[in-house]
Amino acid sequence: MDTARRVYVVGPHKCFPIAAYFHYAHQMFRDTAVLATGRDTLLTDELRTLGASDAMLAVSFSRYTRDTVEAVRYAAKRGAAVDAAITEARA
């Protein structure tokens, strides 16, 4: 994420608070974060400028939202690094 042109942060619905906090904290150090919410438009519309020099942080919990899964697939198809995913762990 440190060398990415932009860091797209995806965490719709119940994961939004975590994604929004990461975006906020990242903006304190670098102004390269893009919070993609899918609230006012399609999530993929917000990711249309995502490319190979970008990275994505995806936040999702079990029953993963289709939007998050599609966003990660879209990022991979565009050559962006999906550097991290925050998810729940089940014991």
Backbone atoms as SQL, in Angstrom:
CREATE TABLE atoms (id INTEGER PRIMARY KEY, chain TEXT, resi INTEGER, resn TEXT, atom TEXT, x REAL, y REAL, z REAL);
INSERT INTO atoms VALUES
  (1, 'A', 1, 'MET', 'N', 0.808, -1.187, 0.000),
  (2, 'A', 1, 'MET', 'CA', 0.000, 0.000, 0.000),
  (3, 'A', 1, 'MET', 'C', 0.856, 1.258, 0.000),
  (4, 'A', 2, 'ASP', 'N', 2.031, 1.133, 0.520),
  (5, 'A', 2, 'ASP', 'CA', 2.898, 2.286, 0.634),
  (6, 'A', 2, 'ASP', 'C', 3.313, 2.846, -0.720),
  (7, 'A', 3, 'THR', 'N', 3.434, 1.996, -1.719),
  (8, 'A', 3, 'THR', 'CA', 3.876, 2.458, -3.033),
  (9, 'A', 3, 'THR', 'C', 2.727, 2.617, -4.020),
  (10, 'A', 4, 'ALA', 'N', 1.526, 2.330, -3.615),
  (11, 'A', 4, 'ALA', 'CA', 0.381, 2.428, -4.519),
  (12, 'A', 4, 'ALA', 'C', 0.062, 3.889, -4.843),
  (13, 'A', 5, 'ARG', 'N', -0.369, 4.100, -6.079),
  (14, 'A', 5, 'ARG', 'CA', -0.797, 5.433, -6.496),
  (15, 'A', 5, 'ARG', 'C', -2.018, 5.856, -5.667),
  (16, 'A', 6, 'ARG', 'N', -2.990, 4.948, -5.569),
  (17, 'A', 6, 'ARG', 'CA', -4.174, 5.156, -4.741),
  (18, 'A', 6, 'ARG', 'C', -4.491, 3.864, -4.007),
  (19, 'A', 7, 'VAL', 'N', -5.097, 3.995, -2.853),
  (20, 'A', 7, 'VAL', 'CA', -5.560, 2.842, -2.081),
  (21, 'A', 7, 'VAL', 'C', -7.083, 2.932, -2.015),
  (22, 'A', 8, 'TYR', 'N', -7.736, 2.027, -2.700),
  (23, 'A', 8, 'TYR', 'CA', -9.197, 1.979, -2.680),
  (24, 'A', 8, 'TYR', 'C', -9.637, 1.162, -1.472),
  (25, 'A', 9, 'VAL', 'N', -10.519, 1.722, -0.679),
  (26, 'A', 9, 'VAL', 'CA', -11.008, 1.070, 0.528),
  (27, 'A', 9, 'VAL', 'C', -12.475, 0.709, 0.291),
  (28, 'A', 10, 'VAL', 'N', -12.775, -0.584, 0.403),
  (29, 'A', 10, 'VAL', 'CA', -14.122, -1.083, 0.150),
  (30, 'A', 10, 'VAL', 'C', -14.626, -1.780, 1.407),
  (31, 'A', 11, 'GLY', 'N', -15.784, -1.401, 1.861),
  (32, 'A', 11, 'GLY', 'CA', -16.402, -2.028, 3.026),
  (33, 'A', 11, 'GLY', 'C', -17.851, -1.606, 3.117),
  (34, 'A', 12, 'PRO', 'N', -18.685, -2.108, 2.229),
  (35, 'A', 12, 'PRO', 'CA', -20.077, -1.675, 2.243),
  (36, 'A', 12, 'PRO', 'C', -20.878, -2.266, 3.397),
  (37, 'A', 13, 'HIS', 'N', -22.034, -1.666, 3.613),
  (38, 'A', 13, 'HIS', 'CA', -23.028, -2.129, 4.573),
  (39, 'A', 13, 'HIS', 'C', -22.460, -2.193, 5.995),
  (40, 'A', 14, 'LYS', 'N', -22.526, -3.340, 6.634),
  (41, 'A', 14, 'LYS', 'CA', -22.125, -3.450, 8.043),
  (42, 'A', 14, 'LYS', 'C', -20.627, -3.232, 8.248),
  (43, 'A', 15, 'CYS', 'N', -19.841, -3.274, 7.172),
  (44, 'A', 15, 'CYS', 'CA', -18.385, -3.096, 7.276),
  (45, 'A', 15, 'CYS', 'C', -17.961, -1.647, 7.047),
  (46, 'A', 16, 'PHE', 'N', -18.917, -0.793, 6.740),
  (47, 'A', 16, 'PHE', 'CA', -18.585, 0.595, 6.439),
  (48, 'A', 16, 'PHE', 'C', -17.828, 1.306, 7.553),
  (49, 'A', 17, 'PRO', 'N', -18.210, 1.162, 8.827),
  (50, 'A', 17, 'PRO', 'CA', -17.463, 1.887, 9.872),
  (51, 'A', 17, 'PRO', 'C', -15.969, 1.549, 9.900),
  (52, 'A', 18, 'ILE', 'N', -15.624, 0.295, 9.683),
  (53, 'A', 18, 'ILE', 'CA', -14.205, -0.099, 9.675),
  (54, 'A', 18, 'ILE', 'C', -13.498, 0.507, 8.478),
  (55, 'A', 19, 'ALA', 'N', -14.134, 0.420, 7.314),
  (56, 'A', 19, 'ALA', 'CA', -13.541, 0.987, 6.099),
  (57, 'A', 19, 'ALA', 'C', -13.383, 2.502, 6.227),
  (58, 'A', 20, 'ALA', 'N', -14.397, 3.161, 6.753),
  (59, 'A', 20, 'ALA', 'CA', -14.346, 4.614, 6.899),
  (60, 'A', 20, 'ALA', 'C', -13.246, 5.037, 7.872),
  (61, 'A', 21, 'TYR', 'N', -13.064, 4.276, 8.950),
  (62, 'A', 21, 'TYR', 'CA', -12.010, 4.608, 9.905),
  (63, 'A', 21, 'TYR', 'C', -10.633, 4.422, 9.282),
  (64, 'A', 22, 'PHE', 'N', -10.427, 3.330, 8.533),
  (65, 'A', 22, 'PHE', 'CA', -9.141, 3.137, 7.859),
  (66, 'A', 22, 'PHE', 'C', -8.881, 4.284, 6.896),
  (67, 'A', 23, 'HIS', 'N', -9.895, 4.667, 6.121),
  (68, 'A', 23, 'HIS', 'CA', -9.756, 5.777, 5.179),
  (69, 'A', 23, 'HIS', 'C', -9.342, 7.048, 5.917),
  (70, 'A', 24, 'TYR', 'N', -10.027, 7.334, 7.013),
  (71, 'A', 24, 'TYR', 'CA', -9.719, 8.518, 7.811),
  (72, 'A', 24, 'TYR', 'C', -8.270, 8.483, 8.320),
  (73, 'A', 25, 'ALA', 'N', -7.875, 7.358, 8.896),
  (74, 'A', 25, 'ALA', 'CA', -6.519, 7.240, 9.443),
  (75, 'A', 25, 'ALA', 'C', -5.467, 7.334, 8.340),
  (76, 'A', 26, 'HIS', 'N', -5.723, 6.710, 7.210),
  (77, 'A', 26, 'HIS', 'CA', -4.776, 6.748, 6.086),
  (78, 'A', 26, 'HIS', 'C', -4.605, 8.177, 5.586),
  (79, 'A', 27, 'GLN', 'N', -5.687, 8.936, 5.548),
  (80, 'A', 27, 'GLN', 'CA', -5.640, 10.317, 5.071),
  (81, 'A', 27, 'GLN', 'C', -4.799, 11.207, 5.985),
  (82, 'A', 28, 'MET', 'N', -4.571, 10.793, 7.220),
  (83, 'A', 28, 'MET', 'CA', -3.732, 11.568, 8.131),
  (84, 'A', 28, 'MET', 'C', -2.271, 11.568, 7.684),
  (85, 'A', 29, 'PHE', 'N', -1.875, 10.525, 6.954),
  (86, 'A', 29, 'PHE', 'CA', -0.479, 10.376, 6.549),
  (87, 'A', 29, 'PHE', 'C', -0.270, 10.569, 5.051),
  (88, 'A', 30, 'ARG', 'N', -1.221, 10.125, 4.259),
  (89, 'A', 30, 'ARG', 'CA', -1.131, 10.244, 2.799),
  (90, 'A', 30, 'ARG', 'C', -2.522, 10.541, 2.266),
  (91, 'A', 31, 'ASP', 'N', -2.593, 11.312, 1.211),
  (92, 'A', 31, 'ASP', 'CA', -3.897, 11.663, 0.664),
  (93, 'A', 31, 'ASP', 'C', -4.257, 10.806, -0.553),
  (94, 'A', 32, 'THR', 'N', -3.901, 9.541, -0.486),
  (95, 'A', 32, 'THR', 'CA', -4.104, 8.655, -1.634),
  (96, 'A', 32, 'THR', 'C', -5.265, 7.686, -1.471),
  (97, 'A', 33, 'ALA', 'N', -5.956, 7.723, -0.353),
  (98, 'A', 33, 'ALA', 'CA', -7.042, 6.771, -0.121),
  (99, 'A', 33, 'ALA', 'C', -8.331, 7.236, -0.788),
  (100, 'A', 34, 'VAL', 'N', -9.058, 6.259, -1.341),
  (101, 'A', 34, 'VAL', 'CA', -10.364, 6.501, -1.950),
  (102, 'A', 34, 'VAL', 'C', -11.345, 5.578, -1.244),
  (103, 'A', 35, 'LEU', 'N', -12.346, 6.141, -0.588),
  (104, 'A', 35, 'LEU', 'CA', -13.357, 5.345, 0.091),
  (105, 'A', 35, 'LEU', 'C', -14.487, 5.078, -0.891),
  (106, 'A', 36, 'ALA', 'N', -14.591, 3.839, -1.334),
  (107, 'A', 36, 'ALA', 'CA', -15.635, 3.438, -2.273),
  (108, 'A', 36, 'ALA', 'C', -16.785, 2.843, -1.471),
  (109, 'A', 37, 'THR', 'N', -17.921, 3.522, -1.469),
  (110, 'A', 37, 'THR', 'CA', -19.027, 3.128, -0.613),
  (111, 'A', 37, 'THR', 'C', -20.173, 2.450, -1.341),
  (112, 'A', 38, 'GLY', 'N', -20.384, 2.801, -2.598),
  (113, 'A', 38, 'GLY', 'CA', -21.525, 2.269, -3.330),
  (114, 'A', 38, 'GLY', 'C', -22.841, 2.845, -2.845),
  (115, 'A', 39, 'ARG', 'N', -22.807, 3.903, -2.084),
  (116, 'A', 39, 'ARG', 'CA', -24.035, 4.483, -1.535),
  (117, 'A', 39, 'ARG', 'C', -24.822, 5.285, -2.559),
  (118, 'A', 40, 'ASP', 'N', -24.166, 6.139, -3.307),
  (119, 'A', 40, 'ASP', 'CA', -24.861, 7.010, -4.256),
  (120, 'A', 40, 'ASP', 'C', -24.789, 6.514, -5.687),
  (121, 'A', 41, 'THR', 'N', -24.039, 5.470, -5.913),
  (122, 'A', 41, 'THR', 'CA', -23.843, 4.932, -7.252),
  (123, 'A', 41, 'THR', 'C', -23.453, 3.472, -7.126),
  (124, 'A', 42, 'LEU', 'N', -23.244, 2.813, -8.235),
  (125, 'A', 42, 'LEU', 'CA', -22.752, 1.440, -8.188),
  (126, 'A', 42, 'LEU', 'C', -21.309, 1.443, -7.696),
  (127, 'A', 43, 'LEU', 'N', -20.956, 0.466, -6.927),
  (128, 'A', 43, 'LEU', 'CA', -19.595, 0.372, -6.398),
  (129, 'A', 43, 'LEU', 'C', -18.579, 0.303, -7.535),
  (130, 'A', 44, 'THR', 'N', -18.898, -0.433, -8.580),
  (131, 'A', 44, 'THR', 'CA', -17.954, -0.543, -9.702),
  (132, 'A', 44, 'THR', 'C', -17.755, 0.808, -10.399),
  (133, 'A', 45, 'ASP', 'N', -18.743, 1.676, -10.365),
  (134, 'A', 45, 'ASP', 'CA', -18.558, 3.013, -10.932),
  (135, 'A', 45, 'ASP', 'C', -17.506, 3.791, -10.160),
  (136, 'A', 46, 'GLU', 'N', -17.471, 3.603, -8.865),
  (137, 'A', 46, 'GLU', 'CA', -16.477, 4.291, -8.040),
  (138, 'A', 46, 'GLU', 'C', -15.074, 3.715, -8.244),
  (139, 'A', 47, 'LEU', 'N', -14.998, 2.514, -8.765),
  (140, 'A', 47, 'LEU', 'CA', -13.704, 1.856, -8.972),
  (141, 'A', 47, 'LEU', 'C', -13.213, 1.979, -10.412),
  (142, 'A', 48, 'ARG', 'N', -13.900, 2.733, -11.244),
  (143, 'A', 48, 'ARG', 'CA', -13.578, 2.761, -12.678),
  (144, 'A', 48, 'ARG', 'C', -12.178, 3.271, -12.991),
  (145, 'A', 49, 'THR', 'N', -11.585, 4.072, -12.111),
  (146, 'A', 49, 'THR', 'CA', -10.227, 4.566, -12.360),
  (147, 'A', 49, 'THR', 'C', -9.152, 3.697, -11.721),
  (148, 'A', 50, 'LEU', 'N', -9.558, 2.616, -11.067),
  (149, 'A', 50, 'LEU', 'CA', -8.614, 1.697, -10.428),
  (150, 'A', 50, 'LEU', 'C', -7.770, 1.012, -11.495),
  (151, 'A', 51, 'GLY', 'N', -6.465, 0.944, -11.258),
  (152, 'A', 51, 'GLY', 'CA', -5.564, 0.329, -12.231),
  (153, 'A', 51, 'GLY', 'C', -4.451, -0.456, -11.568),
  (154, 'A', 52, 'ALA', 'N', -3.512, -0.863, -12.378),
  (155, 'A', 52, 'ALA', 'CA', -2.431, -1.740, -11.934),
  (156, 'A', 52, 'ALA', 'C', -1.506, -1.090, -10.900),
  (157, 'A', 53, 'SER', 'N', -1.458, 0.223, -10.854),
  (158, 'A', 53, 'SER', 'CA', -0.584, 0.887, -9.878),
  (159, 'A', 53, 'SER', 'C', -1.302, 1.204, -8.568),
  (160, 'A', 54, 'ASP', 'N', -2.514, 0.684, -8.430),
  (161, 'A', 54, 'ASP', 'CA', -3.317, 0.932, -7.239),
  (162, 'A', 54, 'ASP', 'C', -3.396, -0.318, -6.363),
  (163, 'A', 55, 'ALA', 'N', -3.931, -0.139, -5.161),
  (164, 'A', 55, 'ALA', 'CA', -4.133, -1.248, -4.228),
  (165, 'A', 55, 'ALA', 'C', -5.542, -1.162, -3.668),
  (166, 'A', 56, 'MET', 'N', -5.999, -2.271, -3.107),
  (167, 'A', 56, 'MET', 'CA', -7.324, -2.292, -2.496),
  (168, 'A', 56, 'MET', 'C', -7.249, -2.927, -1.117),
  (169, 'A', 57, 'LEU', 'N', -7.991, -2.333, -0.196),
  (170, 'A', 57, 'LEU', 'CA', -8.236, -2.928, 1.108),
  (171, 'A', 57, 'LEU', 'C', -9.722, -3.246, 1.132),
  (172, 'A', 58, 'ALA', 'N', -10.060, -4.513, 1.303),
  (173, 'A', 58, 'ALA', 'CA', -11.458, -4.938, 1.339),
  (174, 'A', 58, 'ALA', 'C', -11.805, -5.398, 2.749),
  (175, 'A', 59, 'VAL', 'N', -12.962, -4.951, 3.235),
  (176, 'A', 59, 'VAL', 'CA', -13.436, -5.330, 4.560),
  (177, 'A', 59, 'VAL', 'C', -14.766, -6.051, 4.378),
  (178, 'A', 60, 'SER', 'N', -14.859, -7.270, 4.900),
  (179, 'A', 60, 'SER', 'CA', -16.106, -8.009, 4.784),
  (180, 'A', 60, 'SER', 'C', -16.165, -9.093, 5.845),
  (181, 'A', 61, 'PHE', 'N', -17.354, -9.418, 6.257),
  (182, 'A', 61, 'PHE', 'CA', -17.588, -10.486, 7.222),
  (183, 'A', 61, 'PHE', 'C', -18.522, -11.514, 6.615),
  (184, 'A', 62, 'SER', 'N', -18.537, -12.686, 7.180),
  (185, 'A', 62, 'SER', 'CA', -19.364, -13.767, 6.687),
  (186, 'A', 62, 'SER', 'C', -20.815, -13.342, 6.681),
  (187, 'A', 63, 'ARG', 'N', -21.426, -13.668, 5.913),
  (188, 'A', 63, 'ARG', 'CA', -22.077, -13.685, 4.637),
  (189, 'A', 63, 'ARG', 'C', -21.581, -12.483, 3.857),
  (190, 'A', 64, 'TYR', 'N', -20.517, -12.702, 3.152),
  (191, 'A', 64, 'TYR', 'CA', -19.838, -11.647, 2.405),
  (192, 'A', 64, 'TYR', 'C', -20.789, -11.020, 1.403),
  (193, 'A', 65, 'THR', 'N', -20.773, -9.698, 1.339),
  (194, 'A', 65, 'THR', 'CA', -21.649, -9.032, 0.392),
  (195, 'A', 65, 'THR', 'C', -21.140, -9.245, -1.023),
  (196, 'A', 66, 'ARG', 'N', -22.072, -9.396, -1.929),
  (197, 'A', 66, 'ARG', 'CA', -21.724, -9.572, -3.344),
  (198, 'A', 66, 'ARG', 'C', -20.905, -8.387, -3.837),
  (199, 'A', 67, 'ASP', 'N', -21.228, -7.173, -3.373),
  (200, 'A', 67, 'ASP', 'CA', -20.494, -5.983, -3.804),
  (201, 'A', 67, 'ASP', 'C', -19.010, -6.089, -3.483),
  (202, 'A', 68, 'THR', 'N', -18.684, -6.565, -2.290),
  (203, 'A', 68, 'THR', 'CA', -17.282, -6.677, -1.890),
  (204, 'A', 68, 'THR', 'C', -16.562, -7.724, -2.722),
  (205, 'A', 69, 'VAL', 'N', -17.171, -8.862, -2.911),
  (206, 'A', 69, 'VAL', 'CA', -16.568, -9.934, -3.716),
  (207, 'A', 69, 'VAL', 'C', -16.340, -9.446, -5.144),
  (208, 'A', 70, 'GLU', 'N', -17.321, -8.786, -5.713),
  (209, 'A', 70, 'GLU', 'CA', -17.175, -8.280, -7.082),
  (210, 'A', 70, 'GLU', 'C', -16.110, -7.193, -7.166),
  (211, 'A', 71, 'ALA', 'N', -16.000, -6.360, -6.138),
  (212, 'A', 71, 'ALA', 'CA', -14.979, -5.311, -6.129),
  (213, 'A', 71, 'ALA', 'C', -13.577, -5.910, -6.111),
  (214, 'A', 72, 'VAL', 'N', -13.367, -6.959, -5.308),
  (215, 'A', 72, 'VAL', 'CA', -12.057, -7.613, -5.249),
  (216, 'A', 72, 'VAL', 'C', -11.741, -8.279, -6.597),
  (217, 'A', 73, 'ARG', 'N', -12.719, -8.934, -7.181),
  (218, 'A', 73, 'ARG', 'CA', -12.509, -9.553, -8.500),
  (219, 'A', 73, 'ARG', 'C', -12.184, -8.496, -9.553),
  (220, 'A', 74, 'TYR', 'N', -12.879, -7.388, -9.507),
  (221, 'A', 74, 'TYR', 'CA', -12.646, -6.283, -10.445),
  (222, 'A', 74, 'TYR', 'C', -11.229, -5.747, -10.288),
  (223, 'A', 75, 'ALA', 'N', -10.802, -5.558, -9.037),
  (224, 'A', 75, 'ALA', 'CA', -9.445, -5.059, -8.780),
  (225, 'A', 75, 'ALA', 'C', -8.398, -6.022, -9.316),
  (226, 'A', 76, 'ALA', 'N', -8.600, -7.316, -9.083),
  (227, 'A', 76, 'ALA', 'CA', -7.648, -8.314, -9.576),
  (228, 'A', 76, 'ALA', 'C', -7.608, -8.310, -11.094),
  (229, 'A', 77, 'LYS', 'N', -8.764, -8.190, -11.735),
  (230, 'A', 77, 'LYS', 'CA', -8.814, -8.180, -13.199),
  (231, 'A', 77, 'LYS', 'C', -8.101, -6.964, -13.782),
  (232, 'A', 78, 'ARG', 'N', -8.161, -5.841, -13.062),
  (233, 'A', 78, 'ARG', 'CA', -7.509, -4.611, -13.519),
  (234, 'A', 78, 'ARG', 'C', -6.023, -4.574, -13.163),
  (235, 'A', 79, 'GLY', 'N', -5.533, -5.595, -12.461),
  (236, 'A', 79, 'GLY', 'CA', -4.116, -5.677, -12.117),
  (237, 'A', 79, 'GLY', 'C', -3.733, -4.979, -10.836),
  (238, 'A', 80, 'ALA', 'N', -4.703, -4.509, -10.076),
  (239, 'A', 80, 'ALA', 'CA', -4.401, -3.840, -8.808),
  (240, 'A', 80, 'ALA', 'C', -4.063, -4.885, -7.750),
  (241, 'A', 81, 'ALA', 'N', -3.248, -4.484, -6.821),
  (242, 'A', 81, 'ALA', 'CA', -2.899, -5.379, -5.716),
  (243, 'A', 81, 'ALA', 'C', -4.013, -5.356, -4.685),
  (244, 'A', 82, 'VAL', 'N', -4.493, -6.516, -4.326),
  (245, 'A', 82, 'VAL', 'CA', -5.422, -6.613, -3.209),
  (246, 'A', 82, 'VAL', 'C', -4.541, -6.986, -2.029),
  (247, 'A', 83, 'ASP', 'N', -3.988, -5.939, -1.402),
  (248, 'A', 83, 'ASP', 'CA', -2.958, -6.114, -0.387),
  (249, 'A', 83, 'ASP', 'C', -3.469, -6.743, 0.888),
  (250, 'A', 84, 'ALA', 'N', -4.681, -6.457, 1.232),
  (251, 'A', 84, 'ALA', 'CA', -5.164, -6.934, 2.517),
  (252, 'A', 84, 'ALA', 'C', -6.671, -7.105, 2.470),
  (253, 'A', 85, 'ALA', 'N', -7.123, -8.002, 3.254),
  (254, 'A', 85, 'ALA', 'CA', -8.553, -8.177, 3.442),
  (255, 'A', 85, 'ALA', 'C', -8.791, -8.357, 4.933),
  (256, 'A', 86, 'ILE', 'N', -9.731, -7.628, 5.456),
  (257, 'A', 86, 'ILE', 'CA', -10.090, -7.762, 6.855),
  (258, 'A', 86, 'ILE', 'C', -11.387, -8.575, 6.884),
  (259, 'A', 87, 'THR', 'N', -11.349, -9.684, 7.562),
  (260, 'A', 87, 'THR', 'CA', -12.504, -10.548, 7.625),
  (261, 'A', 87, 'THR', 'C', -12.549, -11.194, 9.001),
  (262, 'A', 88, 'GLU', 'N', -13.605, -11.900, 9.270),
  (263, 'A', 88, 'GLU', 'CA', -13.697, -12.548, 10.565),
  (264, 'A', 88, 'GLU', 'C', -13.032, -13.919, 10.510),
  (265, 'A', 89, 'ALA', 'N', -12.554, -14.344, 11.611),
  (266, 'A', 89, 'ALA', 'CA', -11.959, -15.693, 11.705),
  (267, 'A', 89, 'ALA', 'C', -12.876, -16.536, 12.570),
  (268, 'A', 90, 'ARG', 'N', -13.146, -17.716, 12.129),
  (269, 'A', 90, 'ARG', 'CA', -13.993, -18.642, 12.903),
  (270, 'A', 90, 'ARG', 'C', -13.114, -19.730, 13.488),
  (271, 'A', 91, 'ALA', 'N', -13.329, -20.013, 14.743),
  (272, 'A', 91, 'ALA', 'CA', -12.520, -21.042, 15.397),
  (273, 'A', 91, 'ALA', 'C', -13.186, -22.386, 15.265);
